[in-house]
């Protein structure tokens, strides 16, 4: 865990998991896998493989599914086809998101840092999220994906806020928590979506703190110690 060197000023938010239900992408991945597979894909078997990869919190879900049900060489075809079916409806928005953003916006600058296509902005504007966001770091637009530190640095450069006063909020250890820590940020792990079904004690020790809903986020941020720089 990082040791905070000052008050938190900037909160970075992932999209899938913290804001929208990751079941949308899971279902898109299942649909794409079924279209590409030679044999029928049993949903129970698919979900078991999906959950096993979530539990590992290391490596690509798409690669794991391709290797299990297709071939490792089908990873790019699977990714491209799943992306065609990956659109967030209003129903996919978690009900705790807008109230939490409304509360956070009065205290922090907010940014989106997400491995997403550019068209996710349409959903974020439609659902009233965009009005709270100061900076966007969408991977398809920035040209780099988490966990690469450059996507986090993009948000820092745009806001002028140092990493020591920034928290990243995401639901994966490999791309969100570890990636943000590599960039020098503090971290909040959201235990839903692509977070593991049963987090281990060791996994829970990796972020600065964890929450199960965004309703818990404002109070979690207030508990970060404030140490004069």
C-alpha positions, 0 to 999 in steps of 0.5 A: 500500500502507498502512504498518502503524502497529502489530501486527496484531490483527484478521483479516477474512476473505471467504467465497467464494474464501478459504474456499469454492470460488467455482466454486459461485457460477460454476456457479449463475450459469451455471445461472441464465443458461441458464434466462433466455436465449432461446438455448442458452448454450455453457459454453466461451463462458460461462467465457471471458466469466467469466474475462475479467471476473475478469481486469478485477477491476472491475465486477460479474460478474453485470452482465457476464454479463447484458450478454453473454448476456441484457440489462443489464435482466436483471441483477436477475433473474439475480442473484435466480435465481443466489442460489437455486442458490448453496449451499456444500456441504461439498465446496466448503470448501478443505482448508487453511481449518480448519488455518489458522483453528486457527493464526490463532485463537491469535494474532488476533481473526477476523471474517467480512466478506462479500457473502453471504446470511444463510443462509451462516451455516448452512454456516459453522457446519456446517463448523466455521468459526464456532467460530473467528469473533469477529464477523460482517459478512454483507452481507444482515444488515449491510445494506451490501456491499463495497466500501462502507467501512461493512461493514468499519467494522462489524467494527472497531466490533464488535471495537474494533480500529483499522483500522491493526491490521486486515488484510482477506483477500479474493480480489477487488481491487475489492470486497476490496482496494480497499474495505478500503484505502478503510476504512484497512485492510491487505490480503492478496489470495488468488489463487484463486476470483474472482481473475484467472486471470493477475494482472498486475504492476500488480494484484499491487502493489495489496495489501500482499501476496498468497497462493495458499492460506490455508496461507500466511496465518499466515506472511504476517501475521507478515511485516507490519512492526511499527511503534510507534504 
